[in-house]
Every structure is written in structure tokens, then in C-alpha cells.
Amino acid sequence: MAWVSILEDTEEAFPTVLHELRSFLRRIGSSDFSLDLFHQSVDDSKPLSVKFPRETLDLLDLIVSDDKHSLPYGLSQILSLLLETDPDIAGDRRYERLRQLEA
């Protein structure tokens, strides 16, 4: 979960930092974490999921487990923002997996 917190704070460097940290990220088997900056604006800045929809989807696929009881707070809002920002994302198997878990 510490890696996710670091990623939330990277702002415009998010895609680059995600690329560097990919091999360290694992699915989190707990719902005791939040992804606030991926769906909430801070200081009039767009959420990370709006700025970087594909990279956000990549991160979610890496960290969200297949256990419906371990979904992070804010996942539903993030998935909605991803679809709103990039409608083509609906056909991505990673998006479909996350929507099925969240349903």
C-alpha cells in the first residue's frame, strides 16, 4: 500500500513512476486502502484518473485483488471517471474485470 501512496503523490510524473514501480506492485488483499487522489480533485487539479486514464487502469489492474470483499474505497468513482474520460476503455479486459468485481 505504501507504493500506492507514493504514486498518488507523483502528480505529472505518475506514468513514469508507475513504469518504474510496476515490478514492485502486487494485488492488495485488503479493503483498508483508499485511492482518493485518483478520483478527487486537489487544488483545482484534475484527478489522476482523468489526467492518466490508461495508466490508472494499469495500476488498478495490478493492485486490485479478485476478492470482492477487498475492493479499495473509491473504485466505483474511479471506474466511472475512466469511462467518462476515455470511452474506449470499456472494451479493455482489465476494465471489464474491475467492473465485474465492483458490480
C-alpha positions in Angstrom: 0.0 0.0 0.0 2.9 2.3 0.5 3.7 2.2 -3.2 0.2 3.4 -4.0 0.6 6.3 -1.6 3.9 7.2 -3.4 2.2 7.0 -6.7 -0.7 9.3 -5.6 1.9 12.0 -4.8 3.7 11.9 -8.1 1.3 14.2 -10.0 2.6 14.8 -13.6 5.3 12.1 -13.2 2.7 9.4 -12.5 3.2 7.5 -15.7 7.0 7.5 -15.4 6.9 6.5 -11.7 4.3 3.8 -12.4 6.5 2.3 -15.1 9.5 2.2 -12.7 7.5 0.7 -9.8 5.4 -1.9 -11.8 7.6 -4.9 -10.7 7.1 -4.0 -7.1 3.3 -3.7 -7.2 1.1 -6.6 -6.0 -2.6 -7.2 -5.6 -3.7 -6.0 -2.2 -5.9 -8.4 -0.3 -7.5 -5.8 1.9 -10.1 -3.1 1.5 -8.3 -1.0 4.0 -6.8 1.5 1.5 -8.1 4.4 -0.4 -7.4 5.9 -3.8 -8.6 9.4 -3.1 -6.3 11.3 -5.5 -7.3 9.1 -8.3 -11.0 10.3 -8.1 -10.8 13.6 -6.2 -9.5 16.9 -7.3 -7.0 18.7 -5.2 -6.3 22.5 -5.5 -8.3 22.7 -8.8 -6.1 19.9 -10.3 -7.8 17.1 -12.2 -7.8 13.7 -10.5 -5.0 11.3 -11.7 -7.6 9.0 -13.3 -8.7 11.9 -15.6 -5.1 13.0 -16.4 -3.9 9.5 -17.0 -6.8 7.1 -17.6 -4.8 4.2 -19.2 -2.1 4.4 -16.6 -4.6 4.5 -13.8 -6.3 1.4 -15.3 -2.9 -0.3 -15.4 -2.3 0.5 -11.7 -5.8 -0.7 -10.7 -5.3 -4.0 -12.5 -2.0 -4.5 -10.8 -3.2 -3.8 -7.2 -7.0 -4.7 -7.0 -7.4 -8.3 -6.0 -10.1 -10.7 -7.3 -11.8 -10.7 -3.9 -15.0 -8.6 -4.0 -14.6 -8.0 -0.2 -11.2 -6.4 -0.7 -12.0 -3.6 -3.1 -10.5 -0.2 -2.3 -12.6 2.8 -1.3 -13.3 4.9 -4.4 -13.0 2.2 -7.0 -16.5 2.8 -8.4 -15.9 6.5 -8.8 -12.5 5.9 -10.5 -14.0 3.4 -13.0 -16.7 6.0 -13.8 -14.1 8.7 -14.4 -12.1 6.4 -16.6 -15.0 5.6 -18.8 -16.1 9.3 -18.9 -12.5 10.4 -19.9 -11.8 7.5 -22.3 -14.9 5.7 -23.6 -12.7 3.2 -25.5 -11.6 1.8 -22.1 -14.9 0.0 -21.8 -13.6 -2.7 -24.1 -10.4 -3.3 -22.2 -10.3 -6.7 -20.4 -8.8 -5.0 -17.3 -11.7 -2.5 -17.1 -14.2 -5.3 -17.5 -12.6 -7.4 -14.7 -12.7 -4.4 -12.3 -16.4 -3.6 -13.2 -17.4 -7.2 -12.7 -15.8 -7.2 -9.2 -17.4 -3.9 -8.4 -20.9 -4.9 -9.5 
